Structure formats: structure tokens, C-alpha cells
Amino acid sequence: MRAAVKAVCIGGFVGGTLDLAFAIGFAALNGLAPATLLQVIASGWFGKASFDMGAVSAAIGLVSHFALSLGWAALFVALAPRLRVAARPWLSGPIFGAVVFLGMRLVVLPLSAFPRPVNFDMPAALYDLLSHMFLFGWPIALAARSLMPGRRI
């Protein structure tokens, strides 16, 4: 059990950090400040009001991002032994990242208060997909691999 919690925490925080760093960099290239990006995340809770809440909604966006990251990592770690995917993190990580990308865009965001229409406009959606596959899914899969006998993080 301790190993599973460790894998969730390491995978979720590393994957969440890499994904967020990419998102902040991409947003900056498009003229969006990091705090505003975090408010975009918090808009899933508060809708358009998030952009009037300042640092409070930015902080809530940051916490929400990592809570989701840990939740997705926990799902992978729970399913990995049953699906036998942890042995191939180079394959299972990107596949899981793609599932997370689709889950966020097709389920989580539409069910939230997110104030913008969810789209798959290129190239931004492709970059987001690749980030989820390789910067988010891989670290989670590598952390889960540590649960295999004889493996360590």
C-alpha cells in the first residue's frame, strides 16, 4: 500500500508539474500570464467569475490541477496491475495520457462550469495531446512500474 501511495504521489506530482510547465509555456507564447492560466483551470469551478477573483482563483486552479493529476495517477496505479500495463510504461504511459486528454475534453470540462466551448482546434489540441501523452502519462506509468517486483522509484 505504501508503494502504491508513493507511486501515485510521485507520478501525479511529476506528471502534473511537467504538464503545467508546458501549459504555462504555451500560454505565455500566446500572451497569457501564468496566473490567468491558473484562473482558466479554476473556471471549471467558478465559470467566468474565476477571472474576477484574482490570486484566490489562481491558487484554487493550481490546487485543482494537482488534485486532478493525483486522481488520474491513482486511477492508473489502481488499474495497472489488473491490466498488466505497468511492465511497458513506454507504451502504457502515452496511451493513458491520451485517455486523460480525451476524458478531460469530453467529460470533465463539459460537466464543469468551464465558460468556453471545448474544442479540438489545431495545432493547440495536438500539443495538448502530446503533453498529456509524454509529459503526463509517462511519469505516471514509470512511477507505477516501480510497483512491480524488483523495481524501485
Long-range contacts (C-beta under 8 A, 24 or more apart in sequence): 3-146, 3-147, 4-77, 4-78, 4-147, 6-143, 6-146, 6-153, 7-73, 7-77, 7-143, 7-144, 7-146, 7-147, 7-153, 8-70, 8-73, 8-74, 8-77, 8-143, 9-70, 9-73, 10-139, 10-143, 10-153, 11-73, 11-76, 11-77, 11-139, 11-140, 11-141, 11-142, 11-143, 11-144, 12-66, 12-69, 12-70, 12-71, 12-72, 12-73, 12-74, 12-140, 13-66, 13-69, 13-70, 14-139, 14-143, 15-69, 15-72, 15-73, 15-135, 15-136, 15-137, 15-138, 15-139, 15-140, 16-65, 16-66, 16-68, 16-69, 16-70, 16-136, 18-131, 18-135, 18-136, 18-139, 19-69, 19-131, 19-132, 19-135, 19-136, 20-65, 21-135, 22-127, 22-131, 22-135, 23-128, 23-131, 26-124, 26-127, 37-61, 38-62, 38-65, 41-65, 43-113, 43-114, 43-115, 43-116, 44-108, 44-109, 44-112, 44-113, 44-114, 45-112, 45-113, 46-113, 47-113, 47-114, 47-115, 48-115, 68-104, 68-108, 69-136, 72-96, 72-100, 72-136, 72-140, 73-140, 73-143, 76-140, 76-141, 76-144, 77-140, 77-143, 77-144, 77-147, 80-141, 80-144, 80-147, 81-147, 85-141, 85-144, 86-141, 86-144, 86-145, 86-147, 86-148, 87-145, 87-148, 89-138, 89-141, 89-142, 89-144, 89-145, 90-138, 90-141, 92-137, 92-141, 93-133, 93-134, 93-137, 93-138, 93-139, 93-140, 93-141, 93-142, 94-133, 94-134, 94-137, 94-138, 95-133, 95-137, 96-137, 96-140, 96-141, 97-129, 97-131, 97-132, 97-133, 97-134, 97-135, 97-136, 97-137, 97-138, 98-129, 98-132, 98-133, 98-137, 100-132, 100-136, 100-137, 101-128, 101-129, 101-132, 101-133, 104-132
